[in-house]
Amino acid sequence: MADYNHIIDHIRELHNTREDILPLHEPRFLGNERKYVMDCIDSTFVSSVGQYVIDFEEKIKAYTGAKYAIAVVNGTAALHLSLILAGVKSNDLVVTQALSFVATANAIKYAGATPYFADVDRETLGMSPRALRKFLDHVEVRNNIPYYIPTGQKVGAVVPMHTFGFPCEIDVIADLCSDYNIPLIEDAAESLGSIYKEKHTGTFGLLGAYSFNGNKTITSGAGGIIVTNDDTLGPLAKHLSTQAKQPHKWEYKHDMLGYNYRCPNLNAALACAQLEKLEDFIADKRELAGKYKVFFQSENIAFIEEPEHTRSNYWLNAILMESKEERDLFLQVTNEAGVMTRPVWALLHRLEYLKDSMHDSLENSLYIEDRLVNIPSSVRI
């Protein structure tokens, strides 16, 4: 059995801990979290109406440069509602990546659509523009509507994910979507604060979705945000997320099918405090990534670095082992030693309820699935 004890010791040293368990990623509450949450409780406005929800949305708009930001209950709801807003209908085909968290595919299924899984690039871990281009070779635009020729299905959207906070080649993907009149929805759940060519991830497409789950760079416990620059979809997103209730002092009138997706004020209060620390957290995570890079280079283990022309938030640091067998051994030894490491998710087309989904060769996805390991990545300050 390989001796990984010196790697384990170094990881613990970087995190300055000898606790029995070193988590993969845990939240940090170092600012106004308690103050804002208690203020929210004292106000009694703890549900979906309150000033902190408004402040949360305004802070995200200011930070990302998006024209509209709509706070919702979680990142999955943000994705689902984004698909609805983009006009995705039952039996539409939605192109996404197999190397993704299951919520990406689930949101597509919630909308009644069918996922098509495209390959990723090894450099970005996100959707490959080359794989998307090959898919689009089989798409025909008729009356301004794109159809996938082999099945005749309308292509409802393209949903790339910025995996572990690493931006994919989103500008090329956006151009391809524009050429075929396909709505682009960014799954930016993991990439708040990541930048591609001086522009925030999540703001290249028609819509973008962020997550503020407890394991993200910053958290609201549970929460998500939809961002868009579209003057029709921005207001409509807020309307749909609040059960499509028409404004009135006392009457309950709903003019379309709506969703109970509005973010509670209590979660928004926590998010507002966390946002005040976001840049400090990212600076610390980038410093940690730099130290990991130097160390793993000395170990001849590949460390996943931010792609060219990007600033990654390094939500989760990742290494690539030489083989699946070596990966499995590393996972076993580190976890037995109390250092939480995790493999990448099982490719989505392997899941029982998605096994009949169409996909390309997934060559890079399969390579990464066998080798990638996430290592402890918490903010250390």
C-alpha positions, 0 to 999 in steps of 0.5 A: 500500500502506498504511503500517503502519510506525508500528504495527509500531514501536509494537508493538515498543516496547511489547514492548521488542524489536528482535529480528528476530522478535517472536512472537505469544505465547511462554512465560516462565519466571521462577520455580521452573520449573528447580528443580521440573523438576530435582526431578522428574527427581531423584525419577525419577517423571517419568511419570504418577505423582508428587507434582507431579501431585497438587500441580498438581490441588490448586493448580487447585482452590484457584485456580478454586474447583472441587471436583475437578481432574483433570490430563491430557495436553493440552486436547484430551484434557480436552475428549474425556474431558469429553464421555465423562463427560457421556454423549455417545454416537455420533451425538449432536448437540453444539452448539459454535461455528464460530469456534473452534480445530479441537480443539473439533470434533475432540474431538466427533468423537472421541466419535462425535458430530456438531457443530452450529455456532452463531454467536458474539457480536461483543462476546464472540467466544464462543457467542451465547446468542441463537443457542443459543436459536434452536437450542433452539426446535427441541429437544424434551425427551422422558422428560428427554432433549433431541432435535433435532426436524429429525434426531431426534438426542439433543442430547448437550452444549453446548460454548461456548469462551471465545475468546482468554480473553474470557468469553462470556455463560456464565451465560445459556448455563448457564440455557438448558442447564439448561432443556433438560437438556443437559450444559454443557461449557466449552472454557476452554482459553484462559481460565485466570484469566478471570472472569465475574461473580466466578466463574472460567470453566470452573466454570459447567458440568458440566465445564470443560477448560483447556489448558497448551500452550506458547502459553497464558498459562501452560504445562506444555509439554503438559497439560490439566485437567478441572474439575468439582463433580460428586461422581460425575464427578470420581473417574470422570474420574481413573479413566478417565484412567488406563486405568480401572485398579482399585487393587491392589498388583500386579494389572492389572485394568481395569473399563471402557474407559479412556484413557491421558490422565494428565498426566506428573509432569514436565509437572505440575512445570513447571505448578506453577511457572507457576501461582505466576506466573499472577496476575503474568502476567495483570496484565502482559497486562492492562496491555499490553491497556490500552496497545494499547486507547489506541493503536488508538483513536488509529488508529481501529482497533477493539480487542477489549475484555473484555466487561462484568462480566468480567476477561479474561486477555487471552491473545491481543489482537485488532483488527478491520480494516475489511475482509478486504482490509485484514486481509490487507494488515496480515497481509502487512506485519507478518509481512514486518517480523518482527512475528507477527500471525495471522488468526482460525482458518478457521470450522470448517464450512469444513474438508473433513471438517466441511463437511457439519455443520449450522450457523446463519447464522453472521453474526457469525462470518463478519464476524469471520473476515474482519476479526480479527487477533491481535497480539503478546501475550506477557508482557513482564516 
